[in-house]
Amino acid sequence: MGLHSGAPVHLRILPSPAGEGIVFRRTDLDSYAIEATGRNVAKVSYATSLMKKGVLISTTEHLLSAFIGMGVDNAIVEIDNLELPILDGSAQPFVEMIVRAGLRKQRRKRSYIRIVKPVELREGDKFIAVYPYDGYSVSYSINFPHPLIGRESFEVELSNGNFLREIAPARTFGFLRDRDAMLNMGLIRGASEQNAIVLTDDGIKNPPLRYPDEFVRHKVLDLIGDLALLGRRLLGRIVADRAGHAMHTALVSKILRDQSFWQESTVDDEDEREIPGFREPASVAERL
């Protein structure tokens, strides 16, 4: 079921040739293809959506985050409705699907976007930036006026299975007091206590949390998925403060518009093993 649409949906992930990237196909619309790249970004208020020639794919961030965390560069994603399934509200079910299917290393060298000079965006008290760095790390801060959240910060290096252990299980969350207003906006029609953390004014309606700071970890999960729309894996250090989907995708757009910020890079196999974020596909299941 889609989180916002409430619509039933089936999803299937298929292998794809090297260099093709991540491509969504709407099987209910003659398998119309929408590439997971920044040029196809559409609405980005409460979820990241892609649109091409009027065809929509919504709430892509959790699956794209799982792809980055698992080292998947090329895949075809078939869905038969407009929104990806929310499952349990995290990336963990997608990770488990990928582990069960297995990964295959392809012959073409992986292509990276290597950040070579800082890119910063600020909007009031919101901030996001990416800085040159030889690996891929994220530092994120949030601030919600709620007794269980307040100001939370989390930093992670996407290496050595850290995504699987520290990020993938973190679920989306929402406030019970916002429920009616969001339903009136046509949102969260598929939300439930099975696919989101539901916050009351002073607690949680459906405990327990998976991490004490699960809220900020889920924001990191969203960010990783949104930055997957660069179309290639990133080499850089991300710093974000109260950013959200709109600023995540605005950063993607700014990077892609100006190639002076980055260089396309390929890395030999032996050198790639030294890059934080690289993992051998065969070892993923053992780490999980």
Residue pairs with C-beta under 8 A, 6 or more apart in sequence:
1 7
1 8
1 9
1 85
1 86
1 190
1 195
2 9
2 58
2 59
2 81
2 82
2 83
2 84
2 85
2 86
2 189
2 190
3 47
3 59
3 83
3 86
3 89
3 172
3 188
3 190
3 191
3 195
3 196
4 46
4 47
4 58
4 59
4 83
4 186
4 187
4 188
4 189
4 190
4 191
5 58
5 81
5 82
5 83
5 189
5 190
6 189
6 190
7 81
7 82
7 83
7 190
8 81
9 79
9 80
9 81
9 82
9 83
9 84
9 85
10 79
10 80
10 81
11 63
11 77
11 78
11 79
11 84
11 85
12 77
12 78
12 79
13 75
13 76
13 77
13 78
13 97
13 98
13 101
14 75
14 76
14 77
14 78
15 74
15 75
15 76
15 104
16 22
16 23
16 74
16 75
16 76
17 74
17 106
18 73
18 74
18 106
18 107
18 108
19 74
19 108
19 111
20 74
20 76
21 35
21 36
21 37
21 73
21 74
21 231
21 232
22 35
22 36
22 64
22 67
22 72
22 73
22 74
22 75
22 77
22 228
23 33
23 34
23 35
23 36
23 75
23 76
23 77
24 33
24 34
24 35
24 36
24 50
24 57
24 60
24 77
24 78
24 79
25 31
25 32
25 33
25 34
25 76
25 77
25 78
25 79
26 32
26 34
26 55
26 57
26 79
26 80
26 82
27 78
27 79
27 80
28 80
28 81
29 55
31 78
32 52
32 55
33 52
34 40
34 50
34 51
34 52
34 55
34 57
35 52
35 231
36 50
36 60
36 64
36 228
36 229
36 231
37 229
37 230
37 231
38 229
38 230
38 231
38 249
38 252
38 253
38 256
39 256
40 50
40 51
40 52
40 229
41 48
41 49
41 50
41 51
41 229
41 249
41 252
41 253
42 49
42 50
42 51
42 56
43 49
43 51
43 58
44 245
44 246
44 248
44 249
45 245
45 246
46 182
46 187
46 188
46 245
47 58
47 59
47 60
47 61
47 245
48 59
48 60
48 61
48 222
48 225
48 226
48 229
48 245
48 248
48 249
49 56
49 57
49 58
49 59
49 60
50 56
50 57
50 58
50 60
51 57
56 82
57 79
57 82
57 83
57 84
58 82
58 83
58 84
59 83
59 84
59 86
60 84
60 225
61 221
61 222
61 225
61 226
61 245
62 84
62 86
62 87
62 90
62 91
62 94
62 172
62 221
62 222
62 225
63 77
63 84
63 91
63 94
63 225
64 224
64 225
64 226
64 228
64 229
65 91
65 163
65 167
65 168
65 221
65 222
65 224
65 225
65 228
66 72
66 91
66 94
66 95
66 98
66 168
66 225
67 73
67 75
67 94
67 98
67 228
68 158
68 163
68 224
68 225
68 227
68 228
68 233
69 91
69 95
69 158
69 163
69 164
69 167
69 168
69 224
70 95
70 98
70 99
70 103
70 163
70 164
70 284
71 103
71 278
71 279
71 281
71 284
72 98
72 103
73 106
73 110
73 232
73 233
74 106
86 172
86 190
86 191
86 195
86 196
87 93
87 94
87 195
88 171
88 194
88 195
89 171
89 172
89 173
89 195
89 196
89 197
90 168
90 169
90 170
90 171
90 172
90 210
90 218
90 221
91 167
91 168
91 169
91 221
91 225
92 168
92 169
95 164
95 168
95 288
96 288
99 284
99 285
99 288
102 281
103 281
103 282
103 284
104 281
105 281
109 266
109 267
109 268
109 269
110 233
110 266
110 267
110 272
111 232
111 233
111 264
111 265
111 266
112 232
112 233
112 234
112 235
112 264
112 265
112 266
112 267
113 230
113 231
113 232
113 233
113 234
113 235
113 236
113 255
113 262
113 263
113 264
113 265
114 132
114 235
114 236
114 262
114 263
114 264
114 265
115 130
115 131
115 132
115 133
115 234
115 235
115 236
115 255
115 261
115 262
116 132
116 260
116 261
116 262
116 263
117 132
117 260
117 261
118 129
118 130
118 131
118 132
119 129
119 130
119 251
119 254
119 255
119 261
120 127
120 128
120 129
121 127
121 128
121 129
121 247
121 250
121 251
121 254
123 247
125 241
125 242
126 241
126 242
126 243
126 244
126 247
127 239
127 240
127 241
127 242
127 243
128 238
128 239
128 240
128 241
128 243
128 247
128 248
128 250
128 251
129 238
129 239
129 240
129 251
130 234
130 236
130 237
130 238
130 239
130 251
130 255
131 236
131 237
131 239
132 236
132 237
133 235
133 236
133 237
134 235
134 275
134 276
135 157
135 158
135 159
135 235
135 237
135 275
135 276
135 277
136 157
136 158
136 159
136 233
136 234
136 235
136 236
136 237
136 276
136 277
137 155
137 156
137 157
137 158
137 237
137 238
137 276
138 155
138 156
138 158
138 220
138 223
138 224
138 237
138 238
138 240
139 153
139 154
139 155
139 237
139 238
139 239
139 240
140 153
140 154
140 155
140 216
140 219
140 220
140 223
140 238
140 240
140 241
140 243
141 151
141 152
141 153
141 216
141 240
141 241
141 242
142 149
142 151
142 152
142 153
142 215
142 216
142 219
142 241
142 242
143 149
143 150
143 151
143 152
143 242
144 150
144 215
146 175
146 199
147 202
147 203
148 199
148 203
148 204
148 215
149 199
149 215
152 213
152 215
152 216
153 216
154 213
154 216
154 217
154 220
156 162
156 163
156 166
156 167
156 220
157 276
157 277
158 224
158 276
158 277
159 276
159 277
159 278
159 279
160 279
160 287
161 279
161 284
161 287
161 288
163 224
164 284
164 287
164 288
165 287
166 217
167 217
167 220
167 221
167 224
168 221
169 210
169 211
170 210
170 211
170 214
170 215
170 217
170 218
170 220
170 221
171 195
171 196
171 197
171 210
171 214
171 218
172 195
172 196
172 197
172 218
173 196
173 197
173 198
173 199
173 214
173 215
173 218
174 182
174 188
174 191
174 196
174 197
174 198
174 199
175 199
176 198
176 199
176 200
176 201
176 205
177 201
179 188
182 188
183 189
193 205
193 206
197 204
197 206
197 209
197 214
197 215
198 204
198 205
198 206
199 205
211 217
219 240
219 243
222 245
222 248
223 238
223 240
223 243
223 248
226 245
226 248
226 249
226 252
227 234
227 238
227 248
227 251
227 252
229 249
229 252
230 252
230 255
230 256
231 256
232 264
233 277
235 265
235 275
240 247
240 248
254 261
255 261
255 262
267 275
272 278
279 287
